Amino acid sequence: MRILVLGATGGLGKQVVRQALDQEHEVTVIARHPDKIDVLHHNLRCIEGNVLNPASVEAAIEGNDVVVSALGVPPWQPSCELMRRCIPIVVEAMQRHRLRRLIFTSGIVVKTHQLPFVPRMTMRALSRLMLRDQVSDKQAGEKILRKSDVDWTLLYPVILTDGPVTGRYRFGEDIVLRGFPKISRSDVADLILKLVSDKIFINRELFVSS
């Protein structure tokens, strides 16, 4: 497939790009600093630009089959309303090019009710102290996405770690989580690439955990 990956320079985005290329998908990325794309491949196309620039997004979306968003802001940085501003740009460009499929990665911090009691309280305290701006921005962006007519899937990974692909993970709309649940970025990327051609989980919200 032809896949546009947003957030390709982040930890999760890099995993999606590498695994997609390993599977011989054609991958397009948008990067403000193309030198941060640390992989070379004949199926990789890099567009220098910004996800908040409609022209960059328009150029990147053209010719693709699916959009994968691994966009995120580090906890120590303000959100600058990234999701609230970029999602309308992406959705409008998809509509113009009649591209329907979008996999959007959010985070468990937005859906803490799914966590067991102790990590739920810990995560909520962390959200109030450090992540309130980012959580609010994610929620606003997701609200815009739900109202759109694209075939979206919202993915909520638990605490992300580094590590290899294991394939030993669970996902669904209501899965049981225990302790402080974790999952590797590699396994999340593995699931994302399974979902790009999926027609079962359209307009559904999925949790994923090891």
ChimeraX attribute file (.defattr): number of C-alpha atoms within 10 A of each C-alpha:
attribute: neighborCount
match mode: 1-to-1
recipient: residues
	/A:1	15
	/A:2	19
	/A:3	27
	/A:4	28
	/A:5	25
	/A:6	26
	/A:7	22
	/A:8	25
	/A:9	23
	/A:10	17
	/A:11	17
	/A:12	24
	/A:13	23
	/A:14	22
	/A:15	22
	/A:16	30
	/A:17	29
	/A:18	21
	/A:19	16
	/A:20	23
	/A:21	19
	/A:22	11
	/A:23	11
	/A:24	15
	/A:25	17
	/A:26	19
	/A:27	23
	/A:28	24
	/A:29	25
	/A:30	25
	/A:31	20
	/A:32	12
	/A:33	13
	/A:34	14
	/A:35	11
	/A:36	12
	/A:37	16
	/A:38	9
	/A:39	11
	/A:40	10
	/A:41	12
	/A:42	9
	/A:43	14
	/A:44	21
	/A:45	15
	/A:46	17
	/A:47	17
	/A:48	14
	/A:49	19
	/A:50	16
	/A:51	23
	/A:52	16
	/A:53	13
	/A:54	17
	/A:55	13
	/A:56	16
	/A:57	25
	/A:58	17
	/A:59	13
	/A:60	25
	/A:61	24
	/A:62	16
	/A:63	13
	/A:64	18
	/A:65	20
	/A:66	20
	/A:67	26
	/A:68	26
	/A:69	23
	/A:70	23
	/A:71	21
	/A:72	20
	/A:73	15
	/A:74	10
	/A:75	12
	/A:76	8
	/A:77	11
	/A:78	15
	/A:79	20
	/A:80	12
	/A:81	16
	/A:82	18
	/A:83	25
	/A:84	20
	/A:85	17
	/A:86	18
	/A:87	22
	/A:88	17
	/A:89	18
	/A:90	22
	/A:91	21
	/A:92	17
	/A:93	20
	/A:94	24
	/A:95	13
	/A:96	11
	/A:97	15
	/A:98	12
	/A:99	20
	/A:100	15
	/A:101	24
	/A:102	26
	/A:103	22
	/A:104	22
	/A:105	21
	/A:106	24
	/A:107	20
	/A:108	20
	/A:109	23
	/A:110	19
	/A:111	18
	/A:112	18
	/A:113	14
	/A:114	18
	/A:115	21
	/A:116	15
	/A:117	14
	/A:118	12
	/A:119	17
	/A:120	19
	/A:121	14
	/A:122	12
	/A:123	20
	/A:124	19
	/A:125	13
	/A:126	13
	/A:127	19
	/A:128	11
	/A:129	10
	/A:130	15
	/A:131	21
	/A:132	18
	/A:133	17
	/A:134	24
	/A:135	20
	/A:136	17
	/A:137	21
	/A:138	21
	/A:139	16
	/A:140	16
	/A:141	20
	/A:142	18
	/A:143	13
	/A:144	15
	/A:145	24
	/A:146	15
	/A:147	8
	/A:148	15
	/A:149	12
	/A:150	19
	/A:151	18
	/A:152	21
	/A:153	26
	/A:154	22
	/A:155	24
	/A:156	23
	/A:157	25
	/A:158	25
	/A:159	17
	/A:160	19
	/A:161	14
	/A:162	12
	/A:163	11
	/A:164	11
	/A:165	17
	/A:166	12
	/A:167	12
	/A:168	9
	/A:169	16
	/A:170	15
	/A:171	17
	/A:172	15
	/A:173	12
	/A:174	11
	/A:175	14
	/A:176	13
	/A:177	17
	/A:178	14
	/A:179	11
	/A:180	14
	/A:181	17
	/A:182	17
	/A:183	22
	/A:184	22
	/A:185	23
	/A:186	25
	/A:187	27
	/A:188	27
	/A:189	23
	/A:190	19
	/A:191	18
	/A:192	22
	/A:193	21
	/A:194	10
	/A:195	18
	/A:196	19
	/A:197	12
	/A:198	12
	/A:199	11
	/A:200	9
	/A:201	15
	/A:202	16
	/A:203	18
	/A:204	14
	/A:205	16
	/A:206	18
	/A:207	22
	/A:208	25
	/A:209	23
	/A:210	18
